[in-house]
């Protein structure tokens, strides 16, 4: 089977606590039909950051995660408070059908998070971005290699630095992860912001400081 569709099952420990605090921050909001692009090394917390952009839409319908690497775990979504009944994982690494799968998802679900495999043409990404805007479906794109073409995204988040707390002495229990992000794009109104995000593995991922802003030379 080239593409595999999975629906997440109810975990016994889903936390239905307060909404994530980042939802009200400009750098962590995505309007209907807007596109966000993520870049950074694996382990920098970008999956949870990207999913947090789409959390507000999951009360209205399903969120689809297009998993190219085969690494996606529904736990990342459940910990953010996403209802398991509204979270679907689609797995495919086939370059031939990837664009068609994303297009179908944009037609059928409320929000889409898609890993972008190496080799996808810029023209295909531009076509999908136009479809997302037309359908008013928010879309998060995570290239596995390289960059997205200019003008495609409204918001670009790049992980610059990651710090794990709790193991400073070389041992102990991991307590939280702090990720330094560059936020730029049209939604930032021509400014580039440096944002620090604290993630303790629960649905309380939050912005802990606004470290400043500077003029951006161009949109990501």
N, C-alpha and C positions, 0 to 999 in steps of 0.2 A: 504494500500500500504506500503510495507516495505522500499523501496527506492524511494525517490522523487527527480526529476531533475527539476531544475529551471534555467531559463536564466534571467540574470539581465536586467532591462529595463533602457533606457536612462534617467538619472536624469536631471532636468532642470538647474542644477548648476555645471555640471562637469567642473573642472578646467583643462585645457590642457596646463598648464604652464611648467616650466623647469623641466627636469628629477630630481629625487631625488638625493641629494648629496651623500648619502651613497653608491650609486651604484659603485663608484670607490674605495671604501675602501675594503681591503682584507677580513675583517671580515664580509662584507655584499655582497659577491659575491659568486655565485654558478655556477660551470661549468656544461655543459651538462652531465647528468647522475650522478651527485653528489647528496648526500643526506644530509640534515641538520636536526638536532634534536633540539627542543625547550623545555625548562622546566622553570617552575615558576608559581606563583599564578595568577588566573584570575585578569585582571585589570592592569597587568604590561606592557601591550602594545605589547605582543609577537605576536599577530595576525598580526598587522601591520608590525612588524619586519620580520616575516616570509614571508608575501606577498611581502615585498620590495626585498627579495632575488630573487623573481620570475618575478618582473616587466620587466626586459630586454627581457624576452621570450614572453611576451604578444603581441608584435608587429608582431610575426610570427604565432600566433595561440592561441587557447583558453587556459585559466587557469581554472582548476577545483578545487573547494574547497569542500572537503568531510566533512560535518558538522554533528557531532555526538550529540552535546549538543542541537542543535536547536537554537543556539544563533547567528549564522553568519549573518552579515549584509553586503550587497553589498557596502554600503557607505564606509566601510574601504578600499575597493579596488578602488572605484571611486576617493576617496581623494588622492590616490597615483598615479593617472593618468592612471589607467588601463581602457581601452576602455570597456564600458558595453557590447558591442557585443562580447567581448573576455573573459567574466567572467561568469562562470557557477557554481551554488551551487547545490550539491547533498547531500540530507539528508537521513541518515540511522543510526540507533542505534543497528542494528541487528548483533550480533557477528558472526552468521553463514555465512552471505554473505559479511561481511565487506572486507575481503581479496580479494574476487572475484571482488567487486566493484572497489577497488584500482587497481587491475590488469587490468581491462577493461579501466579505465581512463588512465593508463600509456600507453596503446596501442593507445588511441584515441585523446589525447590532448597534448598540448605543454609543460605544467608544471602542477604539482599537489601539493596542500596543503591538508594534511589529518590529522584530529584529530584521535587519536588512543584510542579506548575505552578500559577500564579495562578488562582484560581477554584474550587479543590477545596473542597467543603463540609466543615465540621468533623465532621459526622455520618459522612461517608465515612471520614475519617481515624480516628475512634474505632472504627469497625467493623473497619478493617484492623489497628489495634493489637490489638484483641481476638483477631482471627484469628492474628496473629503469636504471641501468648501461648499460645493454644490449641495451635498447631502446634509451639510451642517453636522458632520460626525467628527468629533475631536480625534486626532490621530497623533500618536507618539511613535517616532521612528528612531531606532537604535542601530546605526551601522556597525557591523562587526569589524569592518576595516575601511579606512578612508573617510571621506567627508560627504555630506549631502550637498547637492548643487545649490549655488547661490539663489536666494529668493524663494526657496521652497518653504522654509520654516518661519513661523511667527516668533518662536522662542527657541533659543539654543542654550543648553546647559552643558558645560564642560567641567568634568571633575579634575581639579588641579592637584589636590593633595588629600590624603586620607590618613586619619590617625585613629588607632584602636586604643581604648582605655581599659585598664584592668590587668594588663600584662607587662607593665613597665619594667618589672624586675626579671623578665624572661619567663615568668610563670604566673599562674593565677587564673581567674575567670574573666572572660571578656565581658565588659559591662556596657560599653556603648561605642559607637563609631561616629567620628566627626569628619565630615566631608566638606572641603572648600570648593565652591562652584563659581565659575564665571557664568553670569547670566547676561545674555545679549539678544538682540533681535528687535523686530518691529514692535512687539508688545512692551519693550523697555524704552521706547520713544527716543532711540538714538543714543542711549546711555548703556554703559557696561557696568553691571553691579557685581561685586564679589560677595557671595552669601555663604555663610557657614551653617551647615545642617547637622543637627545631633539626632542620632537614631539609636534607641536602646532596644530595638527588636520588638517593640509593641506598636500600637496605633498612635503613639505620642511623638512620632517624628516631627521635629519642629526646627524652625529657623532660630538660631541662638544669638546671632548678631548680624547687623548690617555693617560690613566693614568699609563701605565707601562706594563711590561711583566715579567713573571717568568717561570722557567722550569716547564713543566707539568709532573706529575708522570705517566700519561698514557692518552690515547685518550678516549674521551667519547663514 
